Amino acid sequence: MFKDFYDAITDIFQRNSGHSEILLCIANLDNFSAVNARFGEAFGDIALQTIAAELRRTAEQHNGTVYTGGDQFYLAFSGADASFDTLQLFEALFQQPFTVEGRKLHISAAIGACYTNLDTNTPDKILRNALQACIEAKKQGGDQSVIYDDESEQLHKQKLKLIQQVSEAIDKGHMTLYLQPKVTTQSRKLVGFEALLRWHHPDRGVIPPGDFLPQVAGSYADRELGCFVVEQAIAILQQQLANYPELSLSINVSPKQLCDLSFLHRVQELAKAHPELMQSLSLEILETESFENMQVIREFLHAYHACGVRLSLDDFGTGFASIGQLTILPLDEVKIDRMFVRNIHNNDIHKKVVQIAVMLAQELNLETVAEGVESADEIATLEELGVSVLQGYYYAKPFPLDQAESWIQKFNAG
């Protein structure tokens, strides 16, 4: 079907003498797998046919061409119909429910659009640019349109270069993990560390993960990083923390990595090889990423639990997880985001938010960790509210692995 659409684009080139504009749109349905999971694949097929028919009906009114490929739709318009108004028509379609066998379904889409002049582009380039815009719309959470432009092409090239550099950095040993301690609120006892990724760039020095992880999310380098981090975590438990079996180690995992079969298989392999270490390993799931398919996430979490690892929801209160989702996910811990911790002793609203979070966690038998702790006043308030564990600069900034032994001994000595 995609070949048919490509041929149609080529035909538009041939029918226009190099003086016409073209609008190419690619619409990818958001989380359509949830429709199949809830109503069955037969119903899902009918839903796709319904959406396709509605798109064709609208496109034909503007001399457009429509082709379908599963849950992705390709639309092309030329001449006067290649306009922003036409794009808005299709955006509006996905804002209204589709009626499928008497059911009203709200199905959104990530739409990538490319406006261009036929005189300066090839079918290959137009398709590539529209697809790039669609991918960007998907990355931004879907239910929106992204229009390709020359600036986005430059950003795409920079992104591809960064992905390659990250992959090479893993191979060259330039990626490493730093440790930040976790301390119990009441006894002030060291209970473990969070392992935080750092890139030792030969020219730019130490680069924190926030400067490169968002740009490589979902790429092959992201998958390589996931496996690298969990492998290094096991090595840390075997080496730097070998004399402290009571201490745990947590690593950050995005929902994309979490639902990557290659990452799950690597964790399962490590669990088989080192079963005695799994109870000391914790996966912190970044809540700032959208949980697109809760049933899939839940199944993966159960698979990780079966390996013996603990599961923690990071940045709680800032992302997409709802209270209802907390009740169905097999979690062991929630981490309260630093935005609620900072100066909490002077902020009644944040104090109330944390109090509610702690009460909820206690009802669900979940441990609570407050991150970003920087002052004694914050600690006193968090202790009063019943938070279990503290983490932040008050105890230590993240430090290299070779400082672990000396830091532990110094902390334990008081």
Secondary structure, DSSP 8 states (H G I E B T S, - for coil): -HHHHHHHHHHHHHHS-S--EEEEEEEEETTTHHHHHHH-HHHHHHHHHHHHHHHHHHHHTTT-EEEEETTEEEEEEEGGGSSHHHHHHHHHHTTS-EEETTEEE---EEEEEEEEEGGG--HHHHHHHHHHHHHHHHHTTSSEEEE--HHHHHHHHHHHHHHHHHHHHHHTT-EEEEEEEEEETTT--EEEEEEEEEEEETTTEEE-GGGTHHHHTTSHHHHHHHHHHHHHHHHHHHTTTTT-TT-EEEEEE-HHHHT-HHHHHHHHHHHHH-GGGGGGEEEEEETTS----HHHHHHHHHHHHHTT-EEEEEEETSSS--HHHHHHS--SEEEE-HHHHTTGGG-HHHHHHHHHHHHHHHHTT-EEEEE----HHHHHHHHHHT--EEESTTT---EEGGGHHHHHHHHHT-
